[in-house]
Amino acid sequence: MAVKSGTMKKILGRVKRYTPLLVISILLAAVYSVLALYIPILAGKAIDCIIGPGNVDLKTALTFLVQIGVIAAISALAQWIMTAINNRITYNVVRDLRSDAFARIEILPLKYLDSHPAGGIVNRVIADADQVADGLLLGFTQLFTGIVTIIGTLIFMLTINVKIALLVIILTPLSLLTAKFIAGRTYSMFKEQSETRAEQTSFTDEMISNLKVVQAYSHVEAAEAQFEDINERLEKCSLKATFFSSLTNPSTRFINNIIYAAVGVTGAFTLISGNAGSFTVGMLSSFLSYANQYTKPFNEISGVITELQNALACAARLFDLIEEEPRTPDKENAYELTDPEGHVTFDNVRFSYVEGQKLIEDFTLDVRPGSRIAIVGPTGCGKTTLINLIMRFYDVNSGSISVDGHDIRDVTRSSLRSGIGMVLQETWLRSGTIRDNITMGDPNATEEEIIEAARASHSYSFIRRLPKGLDTEIGEDGGNLSQGQKQLLCITRIMLCRPPMLILDEATSSIDTRTEIKIQNAFNKLMEGRTSFIVAHRLSTIREADVILVMKNGNIIEKGDHEELLKQHGFYYELYNSQFNI
């Protein structure tokens, strides 16, 4: 219960930003409801103009009917404007929620993204936000008009006949209690539905992204069975939540029909009892209309409450994401690193992804400006982790990493990363043109600069064969381009921006040997005067490195150039010989 009330407060806090629109919406709801409530009075007066056969005041009745038409038109216009304003408030609030969620994702630590399925995060930002929008829209549309209608009909009924009005007031709480009883038990059901839907989204995203592997290992039937299991669970929890929530409307309608019948019978007996006084048939007609309008908002509000259970469950998941602990922010007055020389120092660095599981221990290294540092070693020894630490994707547990004498924790992330160009083994291309992907690091690059970079990376030969050359549209993650072509585009991107420092993590792993030799020559030119870190498994690519660091279990066990390490007949010697069968 505390979770729901806390979530509701957060949503209302978001709505508060649009107070002027909210006030206008409430005023229009009042105008719409009051005018709609005045119509039964006019209808009752028109009925009272029909006294008996041959005794009809048609002129007066027509006057009332014209008034009803005008009031109905004004009421409809007020409702239309109110709905338009409610739509604007709702979708502005949801837009803000999505913007905040995406902004939070951008600053979340990588350990969060590594430990949560991407599909589940996407589901929160898209599907859960849609459910919040549906709940808010229904709430704004029916809650305001419902409350005003209840108050208005109550006043009108009391002015017509106090006794019958009290009968309606006494019986109405039964409807509210029924709605509250059912709604209170559906929140957990909708929460389970939302979580299962997120699980299904994550699984679908995972299978589609890796469909080739699934098919290659004949895992299709197993994947279908797993999807079917999730799908059945989603069907069951959705059916359960929908079934129990759907009980609200017929239950409250049943009670409201009893109230309507009670009003009709009581009013009829009042008229024939001889003690009706000024109470007329027209008034009874108006009262019956008010009794119906009085109970109708309770049906609508009960529907709103049911929908809100789903919206609140989804909103809670969305707020959990928005309020997730962000990465450590840049320090106040953090240093802006401009044109770094590339003097990188590791001082007694310790780091592990999981507490208690050692990875890098007491790592110390001094990299002089312009040096080419190659990092080799078996899988899991900490090579890529070292790159993650340099880029501040993760912060060290203890010790420090400095660039040009500045601890990178005292430097702004944006200035640190803008000074380092990185090409990874895992390529990433976004939807857009070839040009958009190449110029990501330098949006103001000229056509000549782009072509020069493409020639240097040997990607221009296949780019010019594409239907529209640089302006060819590609889909998510490169579309139909080969893995090698995608990697060439990533290399072109770094060739264009020419950063002061370089990180190459298996940058040519998907490229044929002949092209790799050409790109290595281009990289050699690019690395001249730039501090470069090269992670490689193919040792033939790092022979020209100034220093080769041989890592094992998070520590440097050997250090030197290619020839020196071979002469030591140590671990590097064994690695090198294992690749070339010497």
GIWOUR-V340219 format. One record per residue. N is the residue number from 1. RES is the residue in three letters. SS is DSSP state (H for helix, E for strand, C for the rest). PHI is phi in degrees with one decimal (999 if undefined). PSI is psi as a letter, one per 30 degrees, with the letter a starting at -180 (* if undefined). Layout:
# GIWOUR-V340219
((N RES SS PHI PSI) (N RES SS PHI PSI))
This chain:
# GIWOUR-V340219
((1 MET C 999 e) (2 ALA H -64.5 e) (3 VAL H -63.4 e) (4 LYS H -64.5 e) (5 SER H -65.5 e) (6 GLY H -66.2 e) (7 THR H -65.3 e) (8 MET H -61.9 e) (9 LYS H -62.3 e) (10 LYS H -66.0 e) (11 ILE H -65.7 e) (12 LEU H -63.1 e) (13 GLY H -62.8 e) (14 ARG H -70.3 e) (15 VAL H -67.1 e) (16 LYS H -58.4 f) (17 ARG H -62.8 f) (18 TYR H -112.4 h) (19 THR H -55.4 e) (20 PRO H -56.9 e) (21 LEU H -65.6 e) (22 LEU H -64.5 e) (23 VAL H -62.7 e) (24 ILE H -61.8 e) (25 SER H -61.7 e) (26 ILE H -65.0 e) (27 LEU H -63.4 e) (28 LEU H -65.8 e) (29 ALA H -62.7 e) (30 ALA H -65.5 e) (31 VAL H -60.5 e) (32 TYR H -59.6 e) (33 SER H -68.5 e) (34 VAL H -64.1 e) (35 LEU H -65.0 e) (36 ALA H -63.8 e) (37 LEU H -76.8 f) (38 TYR H -76.9 f) (39 ILE H -61.2 e) (40 PRO H -59.2 e) (41 ILE H -64.1 e) (42 LEU H -64.6 e) (43 ALA H -63.2 e) (44 GLY H -63.8 e) (45 LYS H -66.5 e) (46 ALA H -64.8 e) (47 ILE H -64.7 e) (48 ASP H -67.9 f) (49 CYS C -74.9 f) (50 ILE E -98.1 j) (51 ILE E -82.8 e) (52 GLY E -177.6 a) (53 PRO C -58.4 k) (54 GLY C 75.9 g) (55 ASN E -126.2 i) (56 VAL E -125.4 k) (57 ASP C -87.9 i) (58 LEU H -64.4 e) (59 LYS H -61.9 e) (60 THR H -66.4 e) (61 ALA H -61.5 e) (62 LEU H -65.0 e) (63 THR H -61.1 e) (64 PHE H -64.0 e) (65 LEU H -65.2 e) (66 VAL H -64.3 e) (67 GLN H -60.8 e) (68 ILE H -61.4 e) (69 GLY H -62.8 e) (70 VAL H -65.2 e) (71 ILE H -63.3 e) (72 ALA H -62.3 e) (73 ALA H -67.3 e) (74 ILE H -64.9 e) (75 SER H -62.5 e) (76 ALA H -64.9 e) (77 LEU H -63.7 e) (78 ALA H -61.9 e) (79 GLN H -66.1 e) (80 TRP H -64.6 e) (81 ILE H -64.6 e) (82 MET H -61.6 e) (83 THR H -63.4 e) (84 ALA H -62.6 e) (85 ILE H -67.2 e) (86 ASN H -61.3 e) (87 ASN H -60.0 e) (88 ARG H -63.6 e) (89 ILE H -60.6 e) (90 THR H -58.8 e) (91 TYR H -75.6 f) (92 ASN H -69.7 e) (93 VAL H -63.0 e) (94 VAL H -67.2 e) (95 ARG H -60.3 e) (96 ASP H -62.7 e) (97 LEU H -62.2 e) (98 ARG H -66.1 e) (99 SER H -62.1 e) (100 ASP H -65.9 e) (101 ALA H -65.0 e) (102 PHE H -67.1 e) (103 ALA H -62.8 e) (104 ARG H -69.6 e) (105 ILE H -57.9 e) (106 GLU H -64.2 f) (107 ILE H -114.2 g) (108 LEU E -72.7 k) (109 PRO C -65.8 k) (110 LEU H -61.0 f) (111 LYS H -64.2 e) (112 TYR H -69.8 e) (113 LEU H -66.2 e) (114 ASP H -71.4 f) (115 SER H -104.9 g) (116 HIS C -125.5 k) (117 PRO C -60.5 k) (118 ALA H -61.3 e) (119 GLY H -62.0 e) (120 GLY H -65.7 e) (121 ILE H -67.1 e) (122 VAL H -61.2 e) (123 ASN H -60.9 e) (124 ARG H -64.9 e) (125 VAL H -73.1 e) (126 ILE H -99.9 d) (127 ALA H -66.6 e) (128 ASP H -63.8 e) (129 ALA H -64.7 e) (130 ASP H -62.5 e) (131 GLN H -65.3 e) (132 VAL H -62.5 e) (133 ALA H -61.4 e) (134 ASP H -61.3 e) (135 GLY H -65.6 e) (136 LEU H -65.2 e) (137 LEU H -62.1 e) (138 LEU H -64.7 e) (139 GLY H -64.0 e) (140 PHE H -63.7 e) (141 THR H -69.5 e) (142 GLN H -108.3 f) (143 LEU H -69.2 e) (144 PHE H -62.4 e) (145 THR H -63.7 e) (146 GLY H -63.7 e) (147 ILE H -64.7 e) (148 VAL H -64.1 e) (149 THR H -63.4 e) (150 ILE H -61.2 e) (151 ILE H -65.2 e) (152 GLY H -64.3 e) (153 THR H -63.8 e) (154 LEU H -61.1 e) (155 ILE H -64.4 e) (156 PHE H -63.8 e) (157 MET H -64.9 e) (158 LEU H -65.3 e) (159 THR H -74.8 f) (160 ILE H -86.4 e) (161 ASN C -155.3 j) (162 VAL H -66.8 e) (163 LYS H -63.7 e) (164 ILE H -67.8 e) (165 ALA H -61.6 e) (166 LEU H -65.5 e) (167 LEU H -60.0 e) (168 VAL H -64.8 e) (169 ILE H -64.1 e) (170 ILE H -68.9 e) (171 LEU H -81.0 f) (172 THR H -61.2 e) (173 PRO H -54.1 f) (174 LEU H -58.4 e) (175 SER H -65.9 e) (176 LEU H -65.5 e) (177 LEU H -62.8 e) (178 THR H -64.1 e) (179 ALA H -63.0 e) (180 LYS H -65.4 e) (181 PHE H -61.7 e) (182 ILE H -73.1 e) (183 ALA H -63.1 e) (184 GLY C -64.9 f) (185 ARG C -102.2 f) (186 THR C -100.6 f) (187 TYR H -59.8 e) (188 SER H -63.8 e) (189 MET H -67.9 e) (190 PHE H -68.3 e) (191 LYS H -64.1 e) (192 GLU H -62.9 e) (193 GLN H -62.3 e) (194 SER H -63.3 e) (195 GLU H -67.0 e) (196 THR H -68.5 e) (197 ARG H -63.4 e) (198 ALA H -64.9 e) (199 GLU H -61.9 e) (200 GLN H -66.2 e) (201 THR H -61.8 e) (202 SER H -61.9 e) (203 PHE H -65.3 e) (204 THR H -62.3 e) (205 ASP H -61.3 e) (206 GLU H -64.4 e) (207 MET H -69.9 e) (208 ILE H -67.2 e) (209 SER H -65.4 f) (210 ASN C -123.6 h) (211 LEU H -62.3 e) (212 LYS H -60.8 e) (213 VAL H -66.4 e) (214 VAL H -58.5 e) (215 GLN H -71.5 e) (216 ALA H -62.5 e) (217 TYR C -99.8 g) (218 SER C 51.2 h) (219 HIS C -97.3 g) (220 VAL H -62.2 e) (221 GLU H -64.5 e) (222 ALA H -64.9 e) (223 ALA H -64.9 e) (224 GLU H -62.5 e) (225 ALA H -63.9 e) (226 GLN H -66.6 e) (227 PHE H -64.2 e) (228 GLU H -62.4 e) (229 ASP H -62.3 e) (230 ILE H -64.4 e) (231 ASN H -63.3 e) (232 GLU H -67.2 e) (233 ARG H -63.0 e) (234 LEU H -65.7 e) (235 GLU H -62.9 e) (236 LYS H -67.8 e) (237 CYS H -70.9 e) (238 SER H -67.7 e) (239 LEU H -63.4 e) (240 LYS H -63.7 e) (241 ALA H -63.9 e) (242 THR H -67.8 e) (243 PHE H -61.3 e) (244 PHE H -67.5 e) (245 SER H -69.6 e) (246 SER H -72.7 f) (247 LEU H -68.9 f) (248 THR H -60.7 e) (249 ASN H -64.1 e) (250 PRO H -63.4 e) (251 SER H -65.3 e) (252 THR H -69.5 e) (253 ARG H -64.4 e) (254 PHE H -59.4 e) (255 ILE H -65.6 e) (256 ASN H -65.9 e) (257 ASN H -67.1 e) (258 ILE H -63.2 e) (259 ILE H -61.8 e) (260 TYR H -61.7 e) (261 ALA H -64.4 e) (262 ALA H -62.8 e) (263 VAL H -65.4 e) (264 GLY H -61.4 e) (265 VAL H -66.3 e) (266 THR H -62.5 e) (267 GLY H -64.6 e) (268 ALA H -64.6 e) (269 PHE H -64.5 e) (270 THR H -63.5 e) (271 LEU H -68.3 e) (272 ILE H -91.2 f) (273 SER C -78.2 f) (274 GLY C 88.5 f) (275 ASN C -111.7 g) (276 ALA C -72.6 f) (277 GLY C 63.5 b) (278 SER C -86.4 g) (279 PHE C -74.9 j) (280 THR C -112.9 l) (281 VAL H -62.2 e) (282 GLY H -61.9 e) (283 MET H -65.6 e) (284 LEU H -62.8 e) (285 SER H -61.2 e) (286 SER H -63.3 e) (287 PHE H -65.5 e) (288 LEU H -62.7 e) (289 SER H -64.5 e) (290 TYR H -68.0 e) (291 ALA H -61.1 e) (292 ASN H -69.0 e) (293 GLN H -69.6 e) (294 TYR H -68.4 e) (295 THR H -82.8 f) (296 LYS H -58.7 e) (297 PRO H -59.1 e) (298 PHE H -66.2 e) (299 ASN H -63.1 e) (300 GLU H -66.2 e) (301 ILE H -64.6 e) (302 SER H -64.3 e) (303 GLY H -65.3 e) (304 VAL H -61.4 e) (305 ILE H -61.3 e) (306 THR H -63.4 e) (307 GLU H -65.9 e) (308 LEU H -66.4 f) (309 GLN H -60.0 e) (310 ASN H -67.1 e) (311 ALA H -62.2 e) (312 LEU H -67.4 e) (313 ALA H -62.4 e) (314 CYS H -71.7 e) (315 ALA H -63.8 e) (316 ALA H -61.3 e) (317 ARG H -66.7 e) (318 LEU H -68.0 e) (319 PHE H -67.7 e) (320 ASP H -58.4 e) (321 LEU H -69.7 e) (322 ILE H -62.4 e) (323 GLU C -95.7 g) (324 GLU C -61.6 k) (325 GLU C -60.6 j) (326 PRO E -76.5 l) (327 ARG C -63.5 l) (328 THR C -59.4 k) (329 PRO C -70.6 l) (330 ASP C -60.9 k) (331 LYS C -67.3 l) (332 GLU C -62.9 k) (333 ASN C 58.6 h) (334 ALA C -61.1 k) (335 TYR E -73.2 k) (336 GLU C -92.6 j) (337 LEU C -82.4 j) (338 THR C -121.9 k) (339 ASP C 45.4 h) (340 PRO C -63.2 k) (341 GLU C -76.5 f) (342 GLY C 98.8 g) (343 HIS C -85.3 j) (344 VAL E -110.6 k) (345 THR E -127.6 k) (346 PHE E -106.2 k) (347 ASP E -123.6 j) (348 ASN E 49.1 h) (349 VAL E -74.9 k) (350 ARG E -126.3 k) (351 PHE E -159.9 k) (352 SER C -149.7 k) (353 TYR C -73.8 e) (354 VAL C -119.9 k) (355 GLU C -59.7 k) (356 GLY C 96.3 f) (357 GLN C -106.1 j) (358 LYS C -68.2 k) (359 LEU C -132.3 d) (360 ILE E -105.4 k) (361 GLU E -127.3 k) (362 ASP E 48.7 h) (363 PHE E -86.2 k) (364 THR E -129.2 k) (365 LEU E -159.4 k) (366 ASP E -119.7 j) (367 VAL E -105.7 j) (368 ARG C -74.7 l) (369 PRO C -56.3 k) (370 GLY C 83.6 g) (371 SER C -76.3 l) (372 ARG E -107.1 j) (373 ILE E -108.3 j) (374 ALA E -98.3 k) (375 ILE E -122.0 j) (376 VAL E -129.6 l) (377 GLY E 153.8 l) (378 PRO C -68.8 l) (379 THR C -58.7 k) (380 GLY C 85.6 g) (381 CYS C -82.8 f) (382 GLY C 114.3 g) (383 LYS H -64.1 e) (384 THR H -67.8 e) (385 THR H -59.8 e) (386 LEU H -60.6 e) (387 ILE H -65.3 e) (388 ASN H -59.4 e) (389 LEU H -72.3 e) (390 ILE H -62.2 e) (391 MET C -80.9 f) (392 ARG C 61.4 h) (393 PHE C -70.4 e) (394 TYR C -131.3 l) (395 ASP C -99.2 k) (396 VAL C -65.1 l) (397 ASN C -74.8 e) (398 SER E -156.9 l) (399 GLY E 82.2 a) (400 SER E -155.7 l) (401 ILE E -123.1 k) (402 SER E -123.1 k) (403 VAL E -122.7 k) (404 ASP C 53.4 h) (405 GLY C 84.2 g) (406 HIS E -108.3 k) (407 ASP E -56.7 k) (408 ILE H -65.0 f) (409 ARG H -74.8 f) (410 ASP H -98.8 g) (411 VAL E -110.2 k) (412 THR C -64.9 k) (413 ARG H -59.6 e) (414 SER H -62.9 e) (415 SER H -72.2 e) (416 LEU H -64.0 e) (417 ARG H -73.9 f) (418 SER H -70.1 f) (419 GLY C -90.3 f) (420 ILE E -126.6 k) (421 GLY E -96.9 k) (422 MET E -133.9 k) (423 VAL E -121.7 k) (424 LEU C -104.7 l) (425 GLN C -64.8 e) (426 GLU C -85.4 j) (427 THR C -78.5 l) (428 TRP C -140.7 k) (429 LEU C -127.4 k) (430 ARG C -99.8 l) (431 SER C -63.4 k) (432 GLY E 149.0 a) (433 THR E -88.2 l) (434 ILE H -58.7 e) (435 ARG H -59.8 e) (436 ASP H -57.4 e) (437 ASN H -72.2 e) (438 ILE H -71.9 e) (439 THR H -87.2 g) (440 MET H -56.6 e) (441 GLY H -86.1 f) (442 ASP C -149.1 i) (443 PRO C -61.4 f) (444 ASN C -96.2 g) (445 ALA C -64.2 k) (446 THR C -83.5 l) (447 GLU H -58.6 e) (448 GLU H -63.8 e) (449 GLU H -66.8 e) (450 ILE H -64.8 e) (451 ILE H -64.6 e) (452 GLU H -61.5 e) (453 ALA H -65.7 e) (454 ALA H -66.0 e) (455 ARG H -65.8 e) (456 ALA H -64.4 e) (457 SER C -92.6 g) (458 HIS C 63.3 g) (459 SER C -97.9 f) (460 TYR H -65.9 f) (461 SER H -62.8 e) (462 PHE H -86.7 f) (463 ILE H -63.2 e) (464 ARG C -70.8 f) (465 ARG C -85.4 f) (466 LEU C -71.6 l) (467 PRO C -50.5 e) (468 LYS C -120.0 g) (469 GLY H 58.8 b) (470 LEU H -63.8 f) (471 ASP H -94.9 g) (472 THR C -70.2 k) (473 GLU E -79.4 k) (474 ILE E -123.7 l) (475 GLY C -84.7 a) (476 GLU H -57.8 k) (477 ASP H 58.5 h) (478 GLY H 92.5 f) (479 GLY C 58.8 b) (480 ASN C -91.6 g) (481 LEU C -67.9 k) (482 SER C -72.2 l) (483 GLN H -61.7 e) (484 GLY H -65.3 e) (485 GLN H -64.5 e) (486 LYS H -63.7 e) (487 GLN H -68.9 e) (488 LEU H -62.8 e) (489 LEU H -65.6 e) (490 CYS H -64.5 e) (491 ILE H -69.9 e) (492 THR H -59.7 e) (493 ARG H -59.0 e) (494 ILE H -76.4 e) (495 MET H -63.8 e) (496 LEU H -75.0 e) (497 CYS H -83.4 f) (498 ARG C 42.0 i) (499 PRO C -74.4 l) (500 PRO C -64.0 e) (501 MET E -128.3 l) (502 LEU E -127.3 k) (503 ILE E -130.3 k) (504 LEU E -119.6 j) (505 ASP E -105.3 j) (506 GLU C 51.4 h) (507 ALA C -67.7 f) (508 THR C -120.4 g) (509 SER C -67.5 f) (510 SER C -105.7 g) (511 ILE C -110.4 k) (512 ASP C -63.6 l) (513 THR H -59.7 e) (514 ARG H -64.5 e) (515 THR H -67.3 e) (516 GLU H -60.5 e) (517 ILE H -61.5 e) (518 LYS H -66.4 e) (519 ILE H -68.8 e) (520 GLN H -60.6 e) (521 ASN H -63.4 e) (522 ALA H -66.0 e) (523 PHE H -63.4 e) (524 ASN H -59.5 e) (525 LYS H -67.2 e) (526 LEU H -65.4 e) (527 MET H -81.3 f) (528 GLU C -60.3 j) (529 GLY C 79.6 g) (530 ARG C -115.0 k) (531 THR E -68.8 k) (532 SER E -132.0 k) (533 PHE E -113.7 k) (534 ILE E -121.6 j) (535 VAL E -96.8 k) (536 ALA C -147.3 k) (537 HIS C -98.8 e) (538 ARG C -81.9 j) (539 LEU H -69.7 f) (540 SER H -65.7 f) (541 THR H -85.4 f) (542 ILE H -122.9 g) (543 ARG C -62.2 e) (544 GLU C -86.1 g) (545 ALA C -64.4 k) (546 ASP C -67.3 e) (547 VAL E -136.9 k) (548 ILE E -111.9 k) (549 LEU E -100.2 k) (550 VAL E -100.8 j) (551 MET E -107.2 k) (552 LYS E -154.3 k) (553 ASN C 55.4 h) (554 GLY C 80.5 g) (555 ASN E -125.1 l) (556 ILE E -82.2 j) (557 ILE E -102.2 f) (558 GLU E -145.9 l) (559 LYS E -153.1 k) (560 GLY E 158.9 a) (561 ASP C -85.7 l) (562 HIS H -58.3 e) (563 GLU H -66.4 e) (564 GLU H -62.1 e) (565 LEU H -68.8 e) (566 LEU H -64.2 e) (567 LYS H -66.2 f) (568 GLN H -74.7 f) (569 HIS C 51.7 h) (570 GLY C -103.4 b) (571 PHE H -65.2 e) (572 TYR H -61.3 e) (573 TYR H -58.4 e) (574 GLU H -66.3 e) (575 LEU H -61.1 e) (576 TYR H -63.6 e) (577 ASN H -66.9 e) (578 SER H -66.8 f) (579 GLN H -82.7 f) (580 PHE H -113.1 g) (581 ASN C 54.3 h) (582 ILE C -90.4 *))
